[in-house]
Amino acid sequence: HEHKEELRKAGHRKGISELEKLLNQRDELDVRIRELSNELERVGFWSSRDGGGIFPSFWITDNDPEIIDYNSSGS
């Protein structure tokens, strides 16, 4: 019985350490994503955030009648 309890404890410690490792990796990735996002913003790129696409800022065409016509044509 004592042996099984020790195995459980060891497994729990291992699981927690792996979880902490993964959470640290995620934190590092979040920091890098923010850095890249800020860099893209500085050079004039933006994201629609809907599909995660990144486009040059000169593609912002909210009021461009030709783009509106193109989008409504289904092409």
NUKEDREN-75802 format. One line per 5 residues: number of its first residue (from 1); their letters; for each residue x, y, z of N, C-alpha, C, O. Coordinates in steps of 0.02 Angstrom, whole numbers, plus 50000, padded with zeros to 5 digits. Layout:
# residues N
NUM	a	X:Y:Z:X:Y:Z:X:Y:Z:X:Y:Z; ...
END
This chain:
# residues 75
1	hehke	50041:49940:50000:50000:50000:50000:50043:50063:50000:50030:50111:49964; 50095:50063:50041:50139:50121:50045:50175:50133:49979:50185:50190:49958; 50194:50079:49946:50229:50084:49881:50184:50118:49829:50206:50161:49791; 50120:50098:49828:50073:50128:49781:50064:50203:49794:50059:50243:49748; 50061:50220:49858:50053:50291:49877:50114:50332:49854:50106:50388:49829
6	elrka	50173:50304:49861:50234:50338:49838:50233:50346:49762:50252:50398:49736; 50211:50295:49727:50205:50299:49654:50155:50354:49634:50167:50391:49587; 50099:50357:49669:50049:50409:49655:50079:50479:49665:50070:50523:49623; 50114:50487:49721:50144:50552:49736:50196:50571:49682:50198:50628:49660; 50237:50523:49663:50288:50537:49612:50255:50555:49546:50277:50601:49511
11	ghrkg	50202:50519:49528:50166:50535:49467:50134:50604:49469:50135:50640:49419; 50107:50622:49526:50077:50688:49534:50129:50743:49526:50118:50793:49492; 50187:50733:49558:50240:50783:49553:50263:50789:49480:50274:50845:49456; 50270:50734:49446:50292:50735:49376:50240:50772:49333:50258:50812:49291; 50177:50758:49345:50124:50791:49306:50123:50866:49317:50115:50904:49270
16	isele	50131:50886:49380:50132:50957:49396:50191:50991:49363:50185:51047:49336; 50249:50960:49365:50308:50991:49334:50299:50997:49259:50320:51047:49229; 50269:50947:49227:50256:50951:49155:50206:51007:49139:50215:51044:49091; 50154:51013:49181:50105:51066:49171:50138:51134:49178:50126:51179:49138; 50179:51143:49230:50214:51206:49239:50259:51222:49180:50264:51279:49158
21	kllnq	50292:51171:49153:50336:51180:49095:50295:51204:49035:50315:51250:49000; 50237:51172:49023:50194:51192:48968:50167:51263:48977:50163:51301:48929; 50148:51280:49038:50122:51348:49051:50177:51400:49040:50163:51454:49013; 50238:51384:49059:50294:51431:49047:50306:51439:48972:50319:51495:48949; 50302:51384:48934:50311:51389:48862:50256:51432:48831:50269:51472:48786
26	rdeld	50195:51424:48856:50140:51465:48830:50152:51539:48845:50140:51581:48802; 50174:51554:48906:50189:51624:48924:50242:51653:48877:50236:51710:48854; 50294:51614:48863:50346:51636:48817:50319:51648:48747:50337:51697:48714; 50275:51604:48725:50244:51613:48659:50199:51675:48657:50199:51712:48608; 50162:51687:48710:50120:51747:48714:50161:51810:48709:50142:51858:48674
31	vrire	50218:51811:48743:50263:51869:48740:50288:51879:48669:50289:51935:48644; 50309:51825:48637:50335:51830:48568:50281:51852:48520:50294:51892:48474; 50220:51827:48528:50164:51848:48485:50152:51923:48493:50141:51957:48443; 50153:51948:48555:50143:52020:48566:50199:52060:48533:50187:52112:48502; 50261:52036:48539:50318:52070:48507:50308:52074:48431:50317:52127:48401
36	lsnel	50290:52018:48401:50280:52017:48328:50221:52060:48307:50224:52094:48256; 50168:52059:48346:50110:52100:48332:50128:52174:48334:50108:52213:48290; 50166:52194:48384:50188:52264:48389:50233:52283:48331:50228:52338:48305; 50276:52237:48311:50320:52250:48254:50280:52259:48190:50294:52305:48151; 50230:52216:48179:50188:52223:48119:50150:52289:48120:50141:52321:48069
41	ervgf	50127:52309:48179:50091:52372:48185:50137:52431:48167:50116:52478:48134; 50200:52427:48189:50247:52482:48175:50261:52489:48100:50273:52544:48076; 50261:52433:48063:50276:52437:47992:50213:52444:47949:50217:52443:47888; 50155:52451:47982:50094:52467:47945:50053:52407:47924:50019:52411:47872; 50055:52353:47961:50012:52296:47946:49957:52293:47999:49965:52319:48054
46	wssrd	49903:52261:47981:49848:52253:48028:49818:52184:48019:49832:52150:47970; 49778:52163:48067:49746:52097:48064:49671:52106:48070:49647:52147:48108; 49634:52067:48031:49561:52069:48035:49537:52038:48100:49480:52050:48121; 49579:51998:48132:49564:51962:48193:49509:51909:48183:49500:51866:48226; 49473:51912:48128:49420:51862:48116:49451:51796:48095:49435:51743:48122
51	gggif	49496:51799:48046:49527:51738:48022:49600:51735:48038:49635:51688:48019; 49624:51784:48075:49694:51785:48093:49740:51808:48037:49801:51807:48044; 49711:51831:47981:49752:51853:47925:49785:51919:47940:49759:51961:47977; 49844:51929:47912:49881:51991:47920:49889:52022:47851:49913:51989:47805; 49869:52084:47845:49868:52118:47780:49903:52185:47785:49904:52216:47838
56	psfwi	49931:52209:47729:49960:52277:47729:49905:52328:47742:49848:52319:47722; 49923:52382:47778:49874:52432:47797:49842:52465:47736:49785:52489:47741; 49876:52468:47678:49846:52500:47620:49789:52458:47591:49755:52480:47545; 49778:52397:47617:49721:52356:47596:49657:52375:47632:49604:52349:47616; 49661:52420:47681:49601:52441:47716:49560:52483:47667:49579:52539:47649
61	tdndp	49505:52455:47646:49466:52485:47591:49392:52490:47610:49349:52479:47567; 49378:52507:47672:49309:52509:47695:49263:52551:47650:49205:52534:47641; 49289:52605:47623:49247:52651:47585:49264:52651:47510:49242:52696:47474; 49302:52603:47488:49321:52600:47417:49264:52567:47378:49251:52507:47387; 49230:52604:47333:49173:52577:47297:49191:52517:47253:49150:52472:47244
66	eiidy	49251:52515:47225:49270:52459:47183:49276:52395:47224:49257:52341:47201; 49303:52400:47283:49310:52341:47326:49242:52318:47350:49227:52259:47351; 49199:52366:47369:49131:52348:47391:49095:52312:47334:49061:52262:47346; 49101:52337:47272:49069:52306:47215:49098:52236:47203:49060:52189:47190; 49164:52229:47209:49196:52164:47199:49171:52114:47252:49155:52057:47235
71	nssgs	49168:52137:47314:49146:52092:47368:49073:52072:47360:49056:52015:47377; 49031:52116:47336:48960:52100:47330:48946:52058:47269:48892:52028:47264; 48993:52055:47222:48982:52016:47161:48993:51941:47173:48975:51900:47131; 49022:51924:47230:49034:51854:47246:49097:51827:47215:49111:51767:47221; 49136:51869:47184:49199:51847:47153:49255:51847:47203:49311:51830:47186
END
